[in-house]
Amino acid sequence: MLDGFKKFIARGNMVDMAVGVVMGAAVTGIVNALVDSIINPLIAAIFGKPDLSKTWNWTITNWAGENSVISFGSLLNALLNFLIIAIAVYFCIVVPINKLRDMSEKAMAKLKKEGNENVAASEPDLSPEEQTVILLQDIRNSLAAQQAVTAAPEAPAATVAVESK
């Protein structure tokens, strides 16, 4: 069950989404400062109100004499904030990441075209057992070489020939 969860979390889409959520939260502070310090004063200069939430309000009186307010200005204020956040996230996060991905894909295509593929990609895939055997053989060879050096410091280090698959 935990292996499935690890695979789910390690997928690229989940990592991208997590980065997007964190960056979106960071961008929200910047956008709020932009709205509070630049856009709302402009709105106040145009409409005479501190923000759009105080504009285009309709008051409806029900049969009991109680008032209900329909605030189109609040809706416009929320839409404006959303658009500013969406634009900021798009230009600050999405565009640079897409550009990096395009550059990476072009570089990989160029390497493949030139025949300089990654060493790991050109080697055949080994099973975990074969990888373990190769690792153990490397450790054995290193230990044998160290023993030969410590046993006879004046003699050259002995090498052990190992047949690998």
N, C-alpha and C positions, 0 to 999 in steps of 0.2 A: 504494500500500500504506500509506503514512504517512497519507494523507487518511482512509482507513477507520479507522485507529487513532485519529486525532484525533476523528472522529465518535463512535467507541465510548467514548472517555474523556470527551468533552464531554456525553454523555447525562446526564440528571438522576439516573438510578438509580446510575450509577457514582460521581458526586459524593456522593450521599447515603451510599453504602456506604463511601466513603473517610472521610467525616466520622464515620460510625458507628464505624469501626475506630479512628480516632484518639481519639474521645471514650471509647470502650470501654476503651482502654488507659489513659487518664487516670483513669477511674472505678475501674479495677482497684486502683490504689494506695489510693484512699479506702476501698474495700471491704475490702481486706486489713488496713488499719489498724483498721477497725470490727470485723472478725472477731478479730484478734489482741488488741485492747485491751478489747473489751466482751463479745463472744459466747463466746470461749474461756474467759475467767475465769468466766462464768456456768456453762458446761459443767463446768469444774473444780469449782465449788461444788456442782453437782448430782451429778455422777458420781464425783468424787474423782480425775479424770484431767485432764491439761492440755488435751486436745481429744478429739474423738470417735474419732480414729484409734487410740487405745489401748483403746477399749471394743468389746465384742462381737466379740472375736477367737476363732476356732476353730482349734485346732491339730490337724492330721491327720498321723498317722505312716504313711509308706508301708512297703512290704514290706522295704525295705533299712534301716529304722530312722531314716530322715531325716524331719524335721518340715517340714510346709508349713503356712502360716498363711493362713486366710481371714479377711480383715478387713472386716467389715461396717461398722465404725466409720469406716474411711477412706472408704468409699463414701458414707456419710451426711455426712461432713465435706465431701467434694467437692460433693455435692448441695446442701448448705447454702450453700457459697460461691457456687455457680452461681445459686441462687435470689436471694441477696442482690445479686449483680451484675446479674441480670436485672431485679430490682425497681428498683435504682438507675438503670440505663440507661433503663428505661421512664419513670420519673417525672422524671428529670433531662434526658432528651433527647427521647424520642418524644412525650410529652405537650406540651411547649412547642413543638416543631416543628409538630405537628398543629394546635395552637391558632393559631400564626402563619399556617399555610396557610389555615385556615378564615377568619381575619380578612382575609387577602389576597383570597380568593375572594369574600367578602362585599363588600369595597371595590370590586373590579372589577365585580361584578354591579350595585352601586349606581351606579357611573360609567356603565355601559352603559345602565342604566335611565333615567338622567337625560340621556342623549344626549351625554355628554362623553367620548367614546371617545378613546383615545390618538391623537395626531396621526399617528404612524407607522402605526397600524392602519387609519386612515381613508384614507391615501394609497394609490394603487394601487402594487402591487409593480413595481419597475423592474428591468430586466435589468442585469447588471453593465456592459454597454456603455453603456446609457442613464445609469447613475449616473456613469460615467466622463466622459461628455459633459457632464453637468450640472456636475460638479466642475471640469472644464477651463474651462467657460464662466464659472463663478464666479471662478476664478483669473484668467482673461483680463480680466474686468470690474474686478477689484481692481487689477490691474497698470495698466490703462488709467486708472483713477481716480487712482492714485498718480502716473503720468506727467503727467497733466493738472495736478495740484497742484504738482509740482516744476518743470514747464516754465513755468507762468505763475502765480506765487503770488498775484498780485492778482486774477486772474480766478477766478470760481467753477469748481469742479470739473465737468468734462464727464461726462455719463453716456452710456453706450453701451447702446442698446436691443438686446436679444438675444431672439430668438424661441426659446422652449423648448417641448418636446413635452409 
